[in-house]
Amino acid sequence: MRRFLILAHRVPPRGEFTLNDLAGGAGRMDEVARAVSTAFTLSNDLRRDTEVSVAFVAEPPPATRRIDLSGARLRYLNPDERSTAALLKNALTRAAEFPAAFESSPGLRVGPADPVSLLREFLALPGAVWLTEEGQPLSSWTPASDDMAAVVSDPYDPSAEERRLLEESGVPRLSVGPRSLRTSQVIDAVHRELDLREAAARRGRRPNGRPSATRLGSAA
């Protein structure tokens, strides 16, 4: 299973923004929506082995919200960022005054969240990693299982509290390259690396061409 936790720092968690200003007043919802779409969409299908959680932490609890999307059941997700932003906005708007989590549309749950607990729980998942340009190359990472749970920030750096939790967790820090990339580009690069590993494992070889005796998902 591939899991991503996107930390969205400035998107209004009550959905109080317009789709005509996603990059401005919506707190870079354009990039959050693009990242969600990139995490799931293939040419003519969705990645059914992928789950995405988005933490909308622009306001503290009880206003903080989380959206969880499951590729196994997800519907109504399209490749363009505007329709994806509309899907997420609708969920946030419906959840604004609702005290418990609920399924806003198939495969999409929304509800209140405690940011610290959410991040701690995610970092305890199998294969948890922190995606940051400060990390070791993703290509050199050898996971303990076929699972990956990756924390990635929106265009803004993690907060001081988030960074403290990430550092104290001791999870591997991984980088997809030396340049600072958009969140969606980072997710795309991770999928590409894991796709190559899975394809090499099916052929019985590592991505570098050597015979492989490791399990699916292992690095060369």
C-alpha positions as a Python dict, from the first residue, in 0.01 Angstrom:
ca = {
    (1, 'M'): (0, 0, 0),
    (2, 'R'): (119, 351, -83),
    (3, 'R'): (4, 622, 153),
    (4, 'F'): (66, 995, 150),
    (5, 'L'): (-5, 1256, 417),
    (6, 'I'): (-16, 1607, 271),
    (7, 'L'): (26, 1891, 521),
    (8, 'A'): (-187, 2181, 394),
    (9, 'H'): (-97, 2490, 597),
    (10, 'R'): (-302, 2776, 454),
    (11, 'V'): (-614, 2630, 290),
    (12, 'P'): (-920, 2756, 484),
    (13, 'P'): (-1041, 2437, 659),
    (14, 'R'): (-1407, 2537, 638),
    (15, 'G'): (-1394, 2552, 260),
    (16, 'E'): (-1442, 2930, 258),
    (17, 'F'): (-1263, 3006, -68),
    (18, 'T'): (-1346, 3047, -433),
    (19, 'L'): (-1242, 2812, -709),
    (20, 'N'): (-1143, 3120, -910),
    (21, 'D'): (-852, 3200, -676),
    (22, 'L'): (-703, 2863, -582),
    (23, 'A'): (-344, 2990, -582),
    (24, 'G'): (-421, 3299, -372),
    (25, 'G'): (-709, 3328, -130),
    (26, 'A'): (-749, 2951, -120),
    (27, 'G'): (-406, 2913, 40),
    (28, 'R'): (-248, 2721, -251),
    (29, 'M'): (-536, 2479, -282),
    (30, 'D'): (-428, 2459, -646),
    (31, 'E'): (-117, 2264, -548),
    (32, 'V'): (-295, 2056, -285),
    (33, 'A'): (-557, 1955, -543),
    (34, 'R'): (-288, 1885, -802),
    (35, 'A'): (-105, 1665, -553),
    (36, 'V'): (-417, 1467, -471),
    (37, 'S'): (-495, 1418, -839),
    (38, 'T'): (-136, 1314, -914),
    (39, 'A'): (-137, 1062, -630),
    (40, 'F'): (-427, 871, -785),
    (41, 'T'): (-464, 929, -1157),
    (42, 'L'): (-327, 704, -1430),
    (43, 'S'): (-391, 738, -1802),
    (44, 'N'): (-732, 568, -1793),
    (45, 'D'): (-776, 458, -1433),
    (46, 'L'): (-695, 535, -1070),
    (47, 'R'): (-426, 385, -852),
    (48, 'R'): (-626, 147, -637),
    (49, 'D'): (-329, 68, -409),
    (50, 'T'): (-297, 429, -291),
    (51, 'E'): (-445, 627, -3),
    (52, 'V'): (-407, 999, 64),
    (53, 'S'): (-478, 1199, 378),
    (54, 'V'): (-478, 1579, 371),
    (55, 'A'): (-441, 1768, 700),
    (56, 'F'): (-592, 2117, 675),
    (57, 'V'): (-411, 2286, 964),
    (58, 'A'): (-455, 2657, 887),
    (59, 'E'): (-669, 2683, 1201),
    (60, 'P'): (-625, 2494, 1530),
    (61, 'P'): (-879, 2240, 1660),
    (62, 'P'): (-1174, 2225, 1653),
    (63, 'A'): (-1157, 2393, 1311),
    (64, 'T'): (-878, 2165, 1184),
    (65, 'R'): (-1001, 1912, 929),
    (66, 'R'): (-867, 1600, 762),
    (67, 'I'): (-975, 1440, 438),
    (68, 'D'): (-894, 1075, 372),
    (69, 'L'): (-917, 936, 19),
    (70, 'S'): (-898, 566, -67),
    (71, 'G'): (-814, 464, -422),
    (72, 'A'): (-995, 132, -378),
    (73, 'R'): (-1333, 309, -354),
    (74, 'L'): (-1270, 659, -487),
    (75, 'R'): (-1509, 811, -741),
    (76, 'Y'): (-1561, 1153, -902),
    (77, 'L'): (-1188, 1233, -910),
    (78, 'N'): (-1068, 1386, -1235),
    (79, 'P'): (-715, 1480, -1348),
    (80, 'D'): (-769, 1857, -1349),
    (81, 'E'): (-700, 2058, -1035),
    (82, 'R'): (-1019, 2267, -1047),
    (83, 'S'): (-1258, 1973, -1028),
    (84, 'T'): (-1040, 1809, -762),
    (85, 'A'): (-1040, 2134, -564),
    (86, 'A'): (-1420, 2143, -596),
    (87, 'L'): (-1443, 1787, -461),
    (88, 'L'): (-1229, 1877, -159),
    (89, 'K'): (-1401, 2213, -106),
    (90, 'N'): (-1742, 2046, -102),
    (91, 'A'): (-1624, 1802, 164),
    (92, 'L'): (-1477, 2080, 380),
    (93, 'T'): (-1789, 2293, 347),
    (94, 'R'): (-2017, 2007, 447),
    (95, 'A'): (-1796, 1921, 746),
    (96, 'A'): (-1760, 2277, 875),
    (97, 'E'): (-2020, 2245, 1149),
    (98, 'F'): (-2030, 1866, 1173),
    (99, 'P'): (-1870, 1716, 1487),
    (100, 'A'): (-1777, 1373, 1351),
    (101, 'A'): (-1614, 1220, 1044),
    (102, 'F'): (-1838, 1105, 759),
    (103, 'E'): (-1813, 993, 397),
    (104, 'S'): (-1874, 1298, 180),
    (105, 'S'): (-1852, 1099, -145),
    (106, 'P'): (-1745, 743, -232),
    (107, 'G'): (-1393, 684, -107),
    (108, 'L'): (-1364, 1028, 58),
    (109, 'R'): (-1405, 1082, 434),
    (110, 'V'): (-1384, 1418, 605),
    (111, 'G'): (-1390, 1514, 970),
    (112, 'P'): (-1227, 1703, 1256),
    (113, 'A'): (-868, 1623, 1347),
    (114, 'D'): (-602, 1688, 1604),
    (115, 'P'): (-294, 1773, 1394),
    (116, 'V'): (-42, 1633, 1642),
    (117, 'S'): (-226, 1303, 1686),
    (118, 'L'): (-281, 1271, 1311),
    (119, 'L'): (87, 1317, 1232),
    (120, 'R'): (198, 1083, 1512),
    (121, 'E'): (-42, 811, 1398),
    (122, 'F'): (73, 841, 1039),
    (123, 'L'): (441, 825, 1135),
    (124, 'A'): (370, 497, 1318),
    (125, 'L'): (248, 328, 997),
    (126, 'P'): (465, 65, 824),
    (127, 'G'): (713, 220, 583),
    (128, 'A'): (677, 573, 721),
    (129, 'V'): (914, 828, 566),
    (130, 'W'): (954, 1206, 548),
    (131, 'L'): (989, 1348, 197),
    (132, 'T'): (1225, 1645, 208),
    (133, 'E'): (1505, 1780, -9),
    (134, 'E'): (1728, 1736, 296),
    (135, 'G'): (1695, 1358, 283),
    (136, 'Q'): (1890, 1069, 134),
    (137, 'P'): (1810, 974, -226),
    (138, 'L'): (1487, 781, -259),
    (139, 'S'): (1664, 537, -490),
    (140, 'S'): (1892, 427, -203),
    (141, 'W'): (1606, 354, 40),
    (142, 'T'): (1549, -10, 133),
    (143, 'P'): (1205, -52, 294),
    (144, 'A'): (1129, -322, 549),
    (145, 'S'): (802, -411, 372),
    (146, 'D'): (602, -340, 58),
    (147, 'D'): (430, -47, 231),
    (148, 'M'): (518, 319, 213),
    (149, 'A'): (364, 601, 419),
    (150, 'A'): (513, 932, 309),
    (151, 'V'): (469, 1271, 475),
    (152, 'V'): (499, 1563, 234),
    (153, 'S'): (430, 1932, 285),
    (154, 'D'): (243, 2174, 62),
    (155, 'P'): (442, 2468, -86),
    (156, 'Y'): (512, 2585, 270),
    (157, 'D'): (767, 2430, 506),
    (158, 'P'): (647, 2217, 798),
    (159, 'S'): (570, 2417, 1110),
    (160, 'A'): (809, 2407, 1405),
    (161, 'E'): (582, 2158, 1582),
    (162, 'E'): (552, 1938, 1274),
    (163, 'R'): (927, 1941, 1222),
    (164, 'R'): (983, 1847, 1586),
    (165, 'L'): (748, 1550, 1555),
    (166, 'L'): (907, 1442, 1228),
    (167, 'E'): (1257, 1462, 1368),
    (168, 'E'): (1169, 1286, 1693),
    (169, 'S'): (996, 1002, 1507),
    (170, 'G'): (1326, 892, 1355),
    (171, 'V'): (1165, 797, 1024),
    (172, 'P'): (1392, 802, 718),
    (173, 'R'): (1423, 1134, 538),
    (174, 'L'): (1405, 1081, 163),
    (175, 'S'): (1463, 1315, -127),
    (176, 'V'): (1360, 1275, -491),
    (177, 'G'): (1626, 1521, -609),
    (178, 'P'): (1845, 1818, -518),
    (179, 'R'): (1592, 2083, -622),
    (180, 'S'): (1286, 2202, -432),
    (181, 'L'): (990, 2063, -627),
    (182, 'R'): (615, 2109, -610),
    (183, 'T'): (426, 1865, -389),
    (184, 'S'): (263, 1705, -692),
    (185, 'Q'): (601, 1658, -862),
    (186, 'V'): (742, 1488, -551),
    (187, 'I'): (449, 1244, -540),
    (188, 'D'): (486, 1175, -912),
    (189, 'A'): (858, 1099, -865),
    (190, 'V'): (783, 861, -576),
    (191, 'H'): (525, 672, -782),
    (192, 'R'): (771, 643, -1070),
    (193, 'E'): (1043, 497, -847),
    (194, 'L'): (806, 246, -689),
    (195, 'D'): (653, 154, -1025),
    (196, 'L'): (1001, 80, -1161),
    (197, 'R'): (1081, -136, -859),
    (198, 'E'): (759, -333, -892),
    (199, 'A'): (817, -388, -1264),
    (200, 'A'): (1176, -502, -1197),
    (201, 'A'): (1057, -738, -922),
    (202, 'R'): (807, -898, -1160),
    (203, 'R'): (1094, -959, -1401),
    (204, 'G'): (1307, -1098, -1119),
    (205, 'R'): (1561, -819, -1154),
    (206, 'R'): (1651, -503, -971),
    (207, 'P'): (1604, -164, -1142),
    (208, 'N'): (1979, -152, -1214),
    (209, 'G'): (1962, -477, -1410),
    (210, 'R'): (2116, -712, -1153),
    (211, 'P'): (1928, -1029, -1048),
    (212, 'S'): (1712, -961, -746),
    (213, 'A'): (1659, -1181, -445),
    (214, 'T'): (1476, -912, -250),
    (215, 'R'): (1104, -873, -199),
    (216, 'L'): (883, -644, -402),
    (217, 'G'): (955, -281, -329),
    (218, 'S'): (1315, -322, -216),
    (219, 'A'): (1575, -79, -338),
    (220, 'A'): (1876, -173, -548),
}
